[in-house]
Amino acid sequence: MNKQKKILLISPFFYPEPISTGKFNTDFALKLQEEGHQVTVLCSHPFYPEWKTKFSSDTLDGINIIRGGKKIKYSKKATLRRLVLELWYAYFIFKNIKKHQSKIDIIIPIFPPSLAFYFSSFFIKKGIKKIGIIHDLQIIYSLHKKGFLGNLISFFIRKVEKFCFKNCDKLIFLSDEMKNEAVKIYKIKKEKCEVQYPFITIKDLPISNNLKNILPNNQYNIVYSGALGEKQNPYELLNAYTFISKNIDNTVCYFFSQGPIFEELKKINNNKRIQFYPLVKKEDIEELYARSSIQIVPQSPNTSNGSLPSKIPNILASGTKTLVITDKNSELEFIFNKYNLQKVITTWDKQVINLSIRELLDQKIDTNNQKSVAQKLFNINSLIGKVIS
């Protein structure tokens, strides 16, 4: 049995944020606490995915939550709001790291952001184990930015990420693609790198009945749900939705999301068969999947080595039909082909997407196999073992 550890989790994203890294970090911390470890979290007041700070005094039994950033305001421009997050959170961690590392056994920075660990690492006591968990490789996304400013951003991201990764005792990447890319770019020792896919967060609970008027059973519901940013290729997804809605009868396409890009798409859309709704409540996620004819998981071209979508485990575990749009030879393509999951394509050609939707709607899938694969690959206990070992 593992000895009880005192663990400090460093990430701005935490409960009660309902999606993406916030949900991952919350469930991760709760599982650590359930296993008998003492967990402290240095995080932000909730702001994601709207990028609007909302004060929260919410607590979780047995977890010490210290929040900052309650007066922070974010820019409408993606680059500036990311910079604001990096800077204020780095200052917050810098102020708090000495006080909260007392008697700590393990510090776990969740990347990104990275600047907070970059500065705080100079003040972390020797003997404290530093285990980084990498959700996104920022260098991959920065390489797509053009011009002087884009090159400058890439330069600093490369310097900061490299320093942070090399100053961790262990690195846990959420995909092999990310690990291999980081080893190649930053010349990291392979022996300190491990891979653990994101884990299932939905529970096996009775399905609610709150979405029946939004997602009726008498039509095909094509759904994207979750955070909506550049890495989801949102404008091309809207174009694909437009094409699908004109070419497949009785089909309605949905965005369930929030945030600046979501609002932009909603504003420019004039197609009644493309509908926009905010993120569903936590207790309605299983119903959302059950009422989705197809869940779409999109990745922008040439970015699959930057992250593995954290929604994949939940969609597969729900038994919902899934269409993944990713890069050729990506890890997602490999997983879907190896385990006979449906369906993965490697192009953003609207004709191909439309044909794939048609085929998937008519196809009977092996839901038992899909759920079994999800349980096998996306397991939180494996992550806990890699952190505590």
C-alpha positions as CSV (number, residue, x, y, z in Angstrom):
1,M,0.0,0.0,0.0
2,N,1.3,3.5,-0.9
3,K,2.4,5.7,1.9
4,Q,0.2,8.8,2.4
5,K,1.6,11.7,0.4
6,K,1.2,15.4,0.8
7,I,0.5,16.8,-2.7
8,L,0.4,20.3,-4.1
9,L,-1.5,20.7,-7.4
10,I,-0.6,23.7,-9.5
11,S,-3.2,24.7,-12.1
12,P,-5.6,27.7,-12.6
13,F,-8.3,25.3,-13.8
14,F,-10.3,23.6,-11.0
15,Y,-13.7,23.0,-9.5
16,P,-16.4,24.2,-10.2
17,E,-15.2,24.6,-13.8
18,P,-17.2,21.9,-15.6
19,I,-15.1,20.9,-18.6
20,S,-11.7,20.2,-20.0
21,T,-8.7,20.6,-17.7
22,G,-10.9,21.9,-14.8
23,K,-12.9,18.7,-14.7
24,F,-9.7,16.5,-15.1
25,N,-7.9,18.3,-12.3
26,T,-11.0,18.1,-10.0
27,D,-11.5,14.4,-10.5
28,F,-7.8,13.8,-10.2
29,A,-7.6,15.6,-6.9
30,L,-10.7,13.8,-5.5
31,K,-9.2,10.4,-6.4
32,L,-5.9,11.3,-4.7
33,Q,-7.9,12.3,-1.6
34,E,-10.0,9.2,-1.8
35,E,-6.8,7.1,-1.8
36,G,-5.7,8.8,1.4
37,H,-3.4,11.5,0.2
38,Q,-3.5,15.1,1.4
39,V,-4.2,17.5,-1.5
40,T,-3.8,21.3,-1.7
41,V,-4.7,23.1,-4.9
42,L,-3.4,26.6,-6.0
43,C,-6.0,27.6,-8.6
44,S,-8.0,30.5,-10.1
45,H,-11.6,31.5,-9.5
46,P,-13.6,29.9,-12.3
47,F,-13.3,31.7,-15.7
48,Y,-13.2,29.0,-18.4
49,P,-14.4,28.7,-21.1
50,E,-16.1,32.1,-21.1
51,W,-12.8,33.8,-20.0
52,K,-14.9,35.8,-17.5
53,T,-13.9,35.5,-13.8
54,K,-16.7,34.4,-11.4
55,F,-15.9,34.5,-7.7
56,S,-16.3,31.1,-6.1
57,S,-16.1,30.1,-2.5
58,D,-17.1,26.5,-3.4
59,T,-15.2,23.8,-1.5
60,L,-14.6,20.0,-1.7
61,D,-14.4,17.9,1.4
62,G,-10.8,17.0,2.3
63,I,-9.2,19.2,-0.3
64,N,-7.5,22.5,0.5
65,I,-8.4,25.0,-2.3
66,I,-6.6,28.3,-2.4
67,R,-7.9,30.6,-5.2
68,G,-6.6,33.8,-6.8
69,G,-7.4,36.1,-9.7
70,K,-10.9,37.1,-8.6
71,K,-10.4,40.6,-10.2
72,I,-8.7,39.5,-13.4
73,K,-10.3,40.6,-16.7
74,Y,-9.3,38.9,-19.9
75,S,-9.0,40.4,-23.4
76,K,-11.2,39.3,-26.3
77,K,-8.1,38.5,-28.2
78,A,-6.9,35.0,-27.7
79,T,-3.1,35.8,-27.5
80,L,-3.6,38.6,-25.0
81,R,-5.9,36.7,-22.7
82,R,-3.5,33.7,-22.6
83,L,-0.7,36.2,-21.8
84,V,-2.8,37.7,-19.0
85,L,-3.4,34.3,-17.6
86,E,0.3,33.3,-17.7
87,L,1.4,36.5,-16.0
88,W,-1.1,36.9,-13.1
89,Y,-1.0,33.1,-12.3
90,A,2.8,33.1,-12.3
91,Y,2.7,36.0,-9.8
92,F,0.1,34.2,-7.7
93,I,2.1,31.0,-7.5
94,F,5.3,32.9,-6.9
95,K,3.6,34.5,-3.8
96,N,2.2,31.3,-2.5
97,I,4.8,28.6,-3.3
98,K,7.0,29.1,-0.2
99,K,4.1,29.0,2.2
100,H,2.3,26.0,0.7
101,Q,5.3,23.8,0.0
102,S,6.0,23.2,3.6
103,K,6.0,19.4,4.3
104,I,4.9,18.7,0.7
105,D,6.1,15.4,-0.8
106,I,5.0,16.0,-4.4
107,I,4.3,19.1,-6.5
108,I,2.2,18.5,-9.6
109,P,2.1,21.3,-12.2
110,I,-0.5,20.8,-14.9
111,F,0.8,22.3,-18.2
112,P,-0.3,24.7,-19.7
113,P,0.1,27.3,-18.4
114,S,3.9,27.1,-17.8
115,L,5.2,30.4,-16.6
116,A,4.0,29.8,-13.0
117,F,6.2,26.7,-12.6
118,Y,9.1,28.3,-14.5
119,F,9.4,31.0,-11.9
120,S,8.4,29.0,-8.8
121,S,10.9,26.2,-9.6
122,F,13.7,28.3,-8.4
123,F,12.2,28.3,-4.9
124,I,11.0,24.7,-4.6
125,K,12.8,22.8,-1.8
126,K,15.2,20.0,-2.8
127,G,13.7,16.7,-2.0
128,I,10.2,17.6,-3.2
129,K,9.3,15.4,-6.2
130,K,8.1,17.4,-9.2
131,I,5.7,15.6,-11.6
132,G,4.4,17.5,-14.6
133,I,1.2,16.5,-16.4
134,I,1.0,17.8,-19.9
135,H,-2.4,18.4,-21.5
136,D,-1.2,20.5,-24.4
137,L,2.1,21.1,-26.1
138,Q,1.9,24.8,-26.6
139,I,4.9,24.9,-29.0
140,I,2.8,22.9,-31.5
141,Y,0.1,25.4,-31.6
142,S,2.4,28.4,-31.5
143,L,4.2,27.2,-34.7
144,H,1.0,27.9,-36.7
145,K,1.1,31.6,-35.8
146,K,2.6,33.9,-38.4
147,G,4.6,37.1,-38.5
148,F,7.0,38.8,-36.0
149,L,4.6,38.5,-33.0
150,G,3.9,34.8,-33.8
151,N,7.7,34.1,-34.0
152,L,8.3,35.9,-30.8
153,I,5.6,34.0,-29.0
154,S,7.0,30.7,-30.3
155,F,10.5,31.6,-29.1
156,F,9.3,32.3,-25.6
157,I,7.1,29.2,-25.4
158,R,10.0,27.0,-26.5
159,K,12.3,28.5,-23.8
160,V,9.7,28.3,-21.0
161,E,8.3,24.8,-21.9
162,K,11.8,23.3,-22.3
163,F,12.9,24.7,-18.9
164,C,9.8,23.5,-17.2
165,F,9.9,20.0,-18.6
166,K,13.6,19.5,-17.9
167,N,13.1,20.7,-14.3
168,C,10.4,18.0,-13.5
169,D,11.5,14.7,-12.1
170,K,8.8,12.9,-14.1
171,L,6.6,13.9,-17.0
172,I,3.2,12.4,-17.8
173,F,1.9,13.1,-21.3
174,L,-1.7,12.5,-22.3
175,S,-0.6,10.9,-25.6
176,D,2.4,9.2,-27.2
177,E,2.4,11.8,-29.9
178,M,2.9,14.6,-27.4
179,K,5.6,12.6,-25.6
180,N,7.5,11.8,-28.8
181,E,7.3,15.4,-30.0
182,A,8.5,16.8,-26.7
183,V,11.4,14.4,-26.5
184,K,12.4,15.4,-30.1
185,I,12.0,19.2,-29.7
186,Y,13.4,19.6,-26.2
187,K,15.8,16.7,-26.0
188,I,14.2,15.3,-22.8
189,K,15.4,12.1,-21.3
190,K,13.0,9.3,-22.4
191,E,13.3,7.5,-19.1
192,K,11.5,10.3,-17.2
193,C,8.6,10.4,-19.7
194,E,5.4,8.3,-19.3
195,V,2.1,8.3,-21.2
196,Q,-1.3,8.1,-19.6
197,Y,-4.4,8.8,-21.7
198,P,-7.1,11.1,-20.1
199,F,-9.6,9.2,-18.0
200,I,-13.3,8.7,-18.0
201,T,-15.1,11.3,-15.8
202,I,-18.8,10.4,-16.4
203,K,-20.5,8.2,-13.9
204,D,-22.8,5.2,-14.4
205,L,-25.9,7.0,-13.2
206,P,-29.5,7.1,-14.3
207,I,-29.9,9.4,-17.4
208,S,-31.8,12.6,-16.8
209,N,-34.6,13.9,-19.0
210,N,-33.9,17.6,-19.2
211,L,-32.8,17.9,-22.9
212,K,-35.7,16.3,-24.7
213,N,-37.0,19.6,-26.1
214,I,-33.5,20.6,-27.3
215,L,-32.5,17.2,-28.7
216,P,-35.7,15.4,-29.7
217,N,-35.6,11.8,-30.8
218,N,-37.4,12.3,-34.1
219,Q,-34.4,13.8,-35.9
220,Y,-30.6,13.2,-36.3
221,N,-28.7,15.2,-33.7
222,I,-25.1,16.0,-34.8
223,V,-23.3,17.4,-31.8
224,Y,-20.1,19.2,-30.9
225,S,-19.9,19.7,-27.1
226,G,-17.1,21.2,-25.0
227,A,-14.6,24.1,-25.1
228,L,-14.3,25.7,-28.5
229,G,-11.0,27.2,-29.5
230,E,-8.5,27.3,-32.4
231,K,-7.5,23.7,-31.9
232,Q,-11.0,22.5,-32.8
233,N,-11.0,24.4,-36.2
234,P,-14.3,26.0,-35.3
235,Y,-15.0,28.0,-38.5
236,E,-14.4,25.0,-40.7
237,L,-16.7,23.0,-38.4
238,L,-19.4,25.6,-38.9
239,N,-18.8,25.3,-42.7
240,A,-19.1,21.5,-42.5
241,Y,-22.3,21.9,-40.4
242,T,-23.8,24.1,-43.1
243,F,-23.0,21.5,-45.8
244,I,-24.4,18.7,-43.7
245,S,-27.6,20.5,-42.9
246,K,-28.3,21.1,-46.6
247,N,-27.4,17.6,-47.8
248,I,-28.8,15.2,-45.1
249,D,-32.5,15.4,-44.4
250,N,-33.9,15.6,-40.9
251,T,-30.5,16.6,-39.5
252,V,-29.9,19.4,-36.9
253,C,-26.3,20.3,-36.0
254,Y,-25.4,21.6,-32.5
255,F,-22.7,23.5,-30.7
256,F,-22.9,23.1,-26.9
257,S,-20.2,25.4,-25.7
258,Q,-19.4,28.9,-24.3
259,G,-16.7,31.5,-24.8
260,P,-15.6,34.2,-27.4
261,I,-15.4,31.9,-30.4
262,F,-18.7,30.3,-29.6
263,E,-20.3,33.7,-29.5
264,E,-18.7,34.7,-32.8
265,L,-20.0,31.6,-34.6
266,K,-23.4,32.1,-33.1
267,K,-23.5,35.7,-34.4
268,I,-22.5,34.9,-38.0
269,N,-24.8,31.8,-38.3
270,N,-28.2,32.3,-40.0
271,N,-29.0,28.6,-40.5
272,K,-31.9,27.4,-38.4
273,R,-30.6,23.8,-38.6
274,I,-27.5,24.8,-36.8
275,Q,-28.2,25.6,-33.2
276,F,-26.2,27.0,-30.3
277,Y,-26.6,26.2,-26.6
278,P,-24.5,26.7,-23.5
279,L,-22.7,23.8,-21.9
280,V,-25.1,21.4,-20.2
281,K,-25.1,20.9,-16.5
282,K,-22.9,18.2,-15.1
283,E,-25.9,16.0,-14.3
284,D,-27.1,16.2,-17.9
285,I,-23.9,15.1,-19.7
286,E,-24.9,11.5,-20.0
287,E,-28.3,12.5,-21.4
288,L,-26.5,14.8,-23.9
289,Y,-24.5,11.8,-25.2
290,A,-27.5,9.5,-25.2
291,R,-29.5,12.0,-27.3
292,S,-26.6,12.7,-29.7
293,S,-26.9,10.7,-33.0
294,I,-23.2,11.5,-33.5
295,Q,-20.7,13.3,-31.4
296,I,-18.0,15.1,-33.5
297,V,-14.5,15.4,-32.2
298,P,-12.6,17.9,-34.5
299,Q,-8.9,18.7,-34.5
300,S,-7.3,21.5,-36.6
301,P,-4.9,20.2,-39.3
302,N,-1.3,19.5,-38.1
303,T,-2.1,19.8,-34.4
304,S,-2.8,16.2,-33.4
305,N,0.7,15.9,-31.8
306,G,-0.2,18.9,-29.5
307,S,-3.0,17.2,-27.5
308,L,-5.4,14.4,-27.3
309,P,-9.0,15.5,-26.7
310,S,-10.1,14.8,-23.2
311,K,-13.7,14.3,-24.2
312,I,-12.8,11.1,-26.1
313,P,-13.0,8.8,-23.1
314,N,-16.4,10.0,-22.0
315,I,-17.9,9.8,-25.5
316,L,-16.6,6.3,-26.0
317,A,-17.7,5.1,-22.5
318,S,-21.2,6.4,-23.2
319,G,-21.5,4.2,-26.3
320,T,-22.3,7.2,-28.6
321,K,-21.4,7.1,-32.2
322,T,-18.3,9.2,-32.7
323,L,-16.8,11.0,-35.8
324,V,-13.2,12.1,-35.2
325,I,-11.6,14.5,-37.7
326,T,-7.8,14.3,-37.2
327,D,-4.4,14.2,-38.9
328,K,-3.3,11.2,-41.0
329,N,-1.1,8.8,-38.9
330,S,-2.2,10.5,-35.7
331,E,-2.6,8.7,-32.4
332,L,-6.4,9.0,-32.6
333,E,-6.4,7.4,-36.0
334,F,-4.3,4.6,-34.7
335,I,-6.5,4.0,-31.7
336,F,-9.8,4.0,-33.7
337,N,-8.4,1.7,-36.3
338,K,-6.7,-0.7,-33.9
339,Y,-9.8,-1.2,-31.7
340,N,-12.3,-1.0,-34.6
341,L,-14.0,2.1,-33.3
342,Q,-16.3,4.3,-35.5
343,K,-15.4,6.6,-37.1
344,V,-12.2,8.4,-37.9
345,I,-11.4,10.5,-41.0
346,T,-8.2,12.5,-41.8
347,T,-9.6,15.3,-44.0
348,W,-11.7,18.5,-43.6
349,D,-13.2,18.0,-47.1
350,K,-16.9,18.7,-46.6
351,Q,-18.0,16.0,-49.1
352,V,-16.0,13.4,-47.1
353,I,-17.4,14.6,-43.8
354,N,-20.9,14.5,-45.2
355,L,-20.5,11.0,-46.5
356,S,-19.0,9.8,-43.2
357,I,-22.0,11.3,-41.3
358,R,-24.4,9.4,-43.7
359,E,-22.5,6.1,-43.3
360,L,-22.3,6.5,-39.5
361,L,-26.0,7.3,-39.1
362,D,-26.9,4.1,-41.0
363,Q,-24.3,1.9,-39.3
364,K,-24.8,-0.3,-36.3
365,I,-21.8,-0.1,-34.0
366,D,-20.6,-2.5,-31.4
367,T,-21.3,-0.4,-28.2
368,N,-20.0,-3.1,-25.9
369,N,-16.6,-3.1,-27.6
370,Q,-16.5,0.7,-27.5
371,K,-17.3,0.8,-23.8
372,S,-14.8,-2.0,-23.1
373,V,-12.0,-0.2,-25.0
374,A,-12.8,3.0,-23.1
375,Q,-12.5,1.3,-19.7
376,K,-9.3,-0.4,-20.8
377,L,-7.5,2.7,-22.1
378,F,-8.8,5.6,-20.1
379,N,-8.4,4.7,-16.5
380,I,-7.8,7.1,-13.6
381,N,-6.2,4.4,-11.5
382,S,-3.3,4.1,-13.9
383,L,-2.6,7.8,-13.6
384,I,-2.7,7.7,-9.8
385,G,-0.2,4.8,-9.9
386,K,2.2,6.7,-12.1
387,V,2.1,9.7,-9.8
388,I,2.4,7.9,-6.5
389,S,5.0,5.2,-7.5
